Amino acid sequence: MTGKRLLLPVLIAGATLAAAAPATAAVTFELPAPTGPHRVGVTDLHLVDHTRPDPWRPDTARELMVTIRYPATPSPAGEAPFMPPAVAEAVAASDARALRLDPADLDYGFPTHSVPDAPAVPGRRPVVLYSPGRGNPRALGTSLLEQLASKGYVVVAIDHTHEPLAVQFPDGRVAPRSIPPITIDVSKQMMATRAQDTGFVLDQLDVLAAGGNPDAGRRDLPRNLGRSLDLSRVGMVGHSAGGFTTGEAMLTDRRIDAGANLDGSMAYNQSTGDFGRVADEGLDRPFLLMSAGDHSAASDLSWQRFLAHHRGWVRQLHLPDGEHSSFTDHQSLVPHLRLDPTVTAPIVGTVDPDRSTAAQRAYLTAFFDQHLRHRPQRLLEGPSDRHPDVRFLG
């Protein structure tokens, strides 16, 4: 699959390593607090699709880990870590090699703003799915998803097993990256698998909403969680390959009412014109395209093709001083390292990180408020003085 790459070590490989960071003491990472009226609860589900072999490990059934965040009642419990231990260790080791830091300087087990297994606030809520970029763990969308949950959404982040460096299961098992080197055929298999993962997760949310427990270990789930799911109002958002996944999943699953693509190409190979179905066919439901840096419809033939075939509401928003990983938690975390800008700019650009995060949160919330809650949003009508870093491209 062509287009910008996704994991921090890949993004800064090669020439940028010449601008190695100086040694630095370990920093204390934190994400911006969500600003909505609700506390955020969080729980993980271990899901097993016994009808489908894993495409990357065909001798096993397809297993997924998902994280559900939701409006929660106050709870005395502490806050959940950003990543589980095995994932935090794997990602820190990889990032540290690329940045020439000690892995101990990258503590990805820091607390988030989500409380494990707190009871859900009574009432049915729209549901938003999240698909990360290729190679990224589901945790890298935490800031955006905590914000949506604080604003009254149930958000469900999916790990596409064997793509990230590590996926940790409740029994301590760790599934390592097992996807073959990327070719067009592997990319097509990957996107088909991701779309199937998405449909399966929606099926299991149906089980949960009906009063069942889809968790493979049948562990106790937060009180009121199933009753909080309004699966008649479902959105989806994804970063990079996750944005591509969002479009492909919407083509095959009418349950998804609105989708957002955060800087993801929708082509397997731009130069040969090998586009995804969503680019060739478009959609008939609302879709938001957000891009950064030198990426937009002007430079991405798959976006041009998608826009030519799209038959629903659409907006294109651009963050010119951002970069590809500005649409992940790297936007907030990388500046904490205080590295040379020649290292950080290719990852998160030169945009003010707080303003960038606030703008993304505002536009995504407005998009889902308008199309899942049917509340018209002036913010989506044109440029805003509150978010001067964002350009409207159409």
N, C-alpha and C positions, 0 to 999 in steps of 0.2 A: 504494500500500500504506500503510495507516495504521500508527501505532505510532511509537516513538521513532526518531529519525534516527541515522545511523551515523558519519559522519565528523566529526572534531573541529571543523572550521570550521562545519559545519551545527549541531552541538550547541550551540555558544556564540554563534550568530548572534543578531541582534536586541538585546533588552534587555540581555543580559549584556555587550555591547560598551561600554555606558556605564561599566562598571567596568574600564576599560582597565588593562592591566598597566603598571607602570613599566618604563622601559628596563632591560635586564639584560644582563650579559656572557654570552657563549656558555657553555653548560654542557656538561659531559661526561656524556652519557647512558650508562646501563648497565642491563641486566636482571638480576634475581636469578639466581644460578647454579643449575643443576639439582642436585638432591640425591640422585639415584639412583646405583647402583653403576657405571653404564656411562658412558664418554665418549660424546659425541654427534658423529656424522658427518652431513654434509649434502651433497646434490647436487640440481641442478635438472634437470628434463626438459622439453624442448620437444616438445609433442604436437600432431599435426595430424590432424583427423578429415576425411579426404577424401570421406566419404560425406555430409557435412552442411554446408550453407552457413551462414556466420555470420548469425544473425538480425539483427544490428545493422549488418552490412556484407555484404549478400547476394551481392556479387560475389566474395567470398573464402571459402575453406574455413575452418571453425572451428578456431582455433589456441588452445592453452592452454599456460600455464606452470605447472608444479607444483614444489614443493620437497619432497624426501623427507629426513626425519631418521631416524636409526637408531642402534642401539648399535654403537660403533666401537672398533677397536683403537687404541692410542696412535699418534699420528702427529706428526711435527715441523712439519707445516704450520700456518700461522696460522689465525685464526678468521675465519669468513665475516662480511661486513657485514650489518647489520640489513636494509637495502634496497639494491638496485642503484642506481647513480648517478642515472639518469633518474627513477626512482621517488622516490628520496630528495629530489631537487630539486623535483619537482612537489608532493609532499606538504608539504615544508617551506614552499614559497611559499604554498600555500593556508592552512596552519595559521598562518603568520606574519601573513597579512592579517587573519585573524579575531582573533588575539591582540594585534595591533598591536605586533609584534616585528619585528626584522630577521630575514630568513630565515637569515642566518648564525648566528643564535642557536639554530637547530634543525638540528643535524647528525644526520641519520638514517642516516648511513653508519658509525656506531660498530660495533665488533666485538661479535658475539654469543658464545655458548659452544659453537658448532658448527664442526667442522673440515671444510673442503671435501674431498670425495672420499676420506676416510680409509677403509681397508678395513673392511667390516662384520664384527662378531663372528660366528663360525660359529653356526648354529642357527636354526631357524625361529621367527618371532616373529608375534604377532597384529598386525594392521594397523588403524590408525585414520585415517580421512579427516577433513580439516578444511575447512569452507566459511566464508569471512568474511562480514561484513555487507555490505549493499549500499553500494557506494562505497568500501569498504575494501580495501587490498591484503592479500594472503595473509600478509604479514610481520607484521601486527598480532596474530597469535596465537602469536608465537615463544616466549614464556616458557612457556606451557602445553605447547606441543609439544616443546620441549627437555626439559621435565620428563618427559613420557611416554616419550620416546626413552631418557632416562637410566634409566628403570624397565623397559626391555626391550621397548618397542613400536616398530614402524616406523610413522611418522606422515607423512601425505601431505597437504600444504596446496595448495589449488587457487585459482588466480586465475581469476575468471569474466570473461574478456576484454571490454573496452569498458564495464564497470561502474566499475572503479577509475579514478583520475585518469590513471594510466599503467601499462602492462605492458611491461616491457623484455624483448626476445627476445635470444638469444645473438649474433645478427649485428648487434646495435646498434639494430635497429628498435624504435620505441616505438609501441604501440597506445594512443591516447588514449581518454578516455571518449567513447562515441558513443551510449549508450543515450538514447532520447528522454525528454522530461519524463514523470514518473511519472503514469500513469492506471491505472485498474483493468485495462484491457486490456494495457497495457505490463507491469504487474506480473505478470499471468498468463503472458505470454510470457517474462518474466524467470525466473519460477520453473520453467516447463517447460524452459527452456534450461539452468538450473542442474542440474535432475535429469538431463537428458541428458548434461551435462558429467560428472556424477558417474559415471554408468554407463560412459561412454567411458573415464574414468580407470581404473576397475576393469578394463575390458577390456585396457587397456595394461599394467596391473600383471600380468594373467594372462600376457601376452606376456613380460614381464620374468621372472616366476617360472619360465616354461618354458625359459629360457635365451636368449631373444631380446633385442633392443635396440630399444625403441619410440621412442627419441629421434630426432627428425626429422633431426638432423645426424649421427646414428650416432656420437656422441662416446663415448670410453671411459668406462665407468661404474665405480663403486667395486667392488673385488673382493668377492665373496660377496653382493653386494646382492640379486640375484635369488633366490638360495637362502635368503635370510633371510625371505622373504615367506611367511607362512602364511595363504593366502586362504580357508581354511576358518573363520577367526576374524576377522571384520571388524566394526569399530565406526565410528561417525561422530559428530562433534561440530561445531556451528556456532554462531556468534554472530549474533544478530538475524535478518536474512534468511537467514543461514547455518543458524540453528536451524530455521527454517521449511523450508529446503532439505533438511535432514537428515530430517525427517518425510516430506516429499513423495518423496524418493529411496527411503526405506524401503518406501513403498507400492508402488513399481514395480520394486524390485530386491531380491529375496529374499537376495542375497548379503550384505546388511548386517544383522548380527545384533543390534545394540544401538545406540541413538542418544541424544544429549544436545543439548538446546536451551538455549543461553545467552541468555536474555532476549529471545527473538524471538516476536513475535505470529505467529499462523497464520491471519491474515485479510487479505483484500485491502481490505475495508472493514467495520469493526465495526458502524457505524451502520446499514448496509443488510443486514447479515447475510450478506455475501459472504465465505464462509470457504473456506480451502483444503480439498482432499480429505482431508488427514490429520486435520483437525479434524472433518470430517463423518463419517469412517469409523473413526478410531482405528487402532491397530496391535495386533499380537498378539505383539510382542517388547519387551524391556525398553527403557524410556525414562526419561530424567532431565530434569526441568525445573528450571532455575536462574534466579532473577529477582532484581531489585534495586530499591531505592527504592520508588516507588509502583506498581510493576508486579508483578502476580502473577495467579493465577487469579481472585482476588477482583475485579480490575479489568479482566481480559481475557476477553471472551466466547468468544474462540476457544480459549483454554485450558480454559474450562469445558466447552465442547462436546467438545474432544478427550478430556478426562478422562471424560466421560459415555460415550464410545464405545470407549475404550481397553480392551483385553482382555489386557494383559500386566502385568508388574512395572512399577511407576512410583513415583517419589519427586518431591516438590516441595521445593526448598531455596530459602531467601530470604536476601538480604543487605540488610537494611533501611537501613543507612547507606551503601550503595554507590549507584552509578548505572549507566546503560546501558553506558558505556564502561569500567566497572570490569572487564568481562569481556574486555577487550583489553589490549594492552601499555600503553595510556594509563594504566592503573592504576599502573604503576611509573614511567612516564616523566614524566607531567605534574607530579608533586610535585617533580621535580628543578628545575623552572622557578621555584619559590618565588614564585608569583603570588598575587594577592589571592584569598582563598577564595571571594569572590563570583564569580570567574571559574572556578575549578577545581571547585567543588562541583557545578554542573550537569553536569559531565563525568564525574567519578569519585567524587562524593559526599564524605562526611567520614570514611569508614571508614579505619582505619590501613592504608596500602597494603601493607605487608609481611604483615600478618595476612590481608588479603583474598586476596593472591596465594597464600599458603601454604594457605589453606582451599580455594580453587578447585582447586589442584593435588591436594590430598589427596582431595577428593571425586570428582574426575574419574578419578583413578587407581584409587580404590576401586571406582568404578562399572565400569570396564572390567576390573579384576581379577576382580570377581565374575561378570561376564556373558560375558567372553571367555576368561578363564582358569579359571573355575568355582571360585574361591576365595572362600568367604563372607567378608563384611567387616562387622565389628561397627560400623564407622563409619557405615554406611548404615542402622543400626537406630534411631538416635535422636540427640538433641543431644550434643555433645561439649565437654567443658571445654577441650580443645585449640583449639577453633574457636568462640569465644564470639560471633563476629559473624554466625554462620549460624543461621537459624531453620528448623526442620522444619515444613512446612505440610501434610504428608500423604504 
